[in-house]
């Protein structure tokens, strides 16, 4: 029960910060994510066909 409470509080805190970030920073981060997801081994990816979830998976794989 305590673990669930902590996860909920952590999620709410993250969302609180995310909604207060400057728009220019969020835009820059989104562009950076899309650029990463379409370069290197993924350079043949068609940008209009790339989903946000695929881009995030590529980013997570890159960090491991």
SVG drawing of the C-alpha trace seen along z (x, -y; Angstrom):
<svg xmlns="http://www.w3.org/2000/svg" viewBox="-2 -29 26 31">
<polyline fill="none" stroke="black" stroke-width="0.4" points="0.0,0.0 2.8,-2.4 4.6,-1.6 1.4,-2.4 1.0,-5.7 4.6,-6.7 4.1,-5.9 1.0,-8.0 2.7,-10.9 5.8,-10.7 3.6,-10.7 1.7,-13.8 4.9,-15.6 6.4,-14.8 3.2,-16.1 3.3,-19.2 6.8,-20.0 6.1,-19.0 3.1,-21.4 5.2,-24.3 8.1,-23.9 8.5,-26.7 7.0,-26.0 10.3,-26.7 12.0,-24.0 9.3,-21.4 9.4,-22.2 13.2,-21.8 13.0,-18.5 10.4,-17.2 12.6,-18.2 15.6,-16.6 13.6,-13.3 12.4,-13.2 15.9,-14.0 17.4,-11.2 14.7,-8.8 15.4,-9.4 19.2,-9.4 22.0,-6.8 20.6,-3.2 17.1,-4.7 18.1,-7.1 15.8,-5.4 12.7,-6.0 10.0,-8.1 9.3,-10.9 5.5,-11.1 5.2,-7.3 7.1,-7.6 4.9,-7.4 5.7,-9.2 5.8,-5.8 8.3,-4.4 10.5,-7.6 10.4,-7.1 11.3,-3.5 14.3,-4.4 15.3,-7.0 15.0,-4.5 17.1,-1.9 19.7,-4.5 20.1,-5.3 20.7,-1.7"/>
</svg>
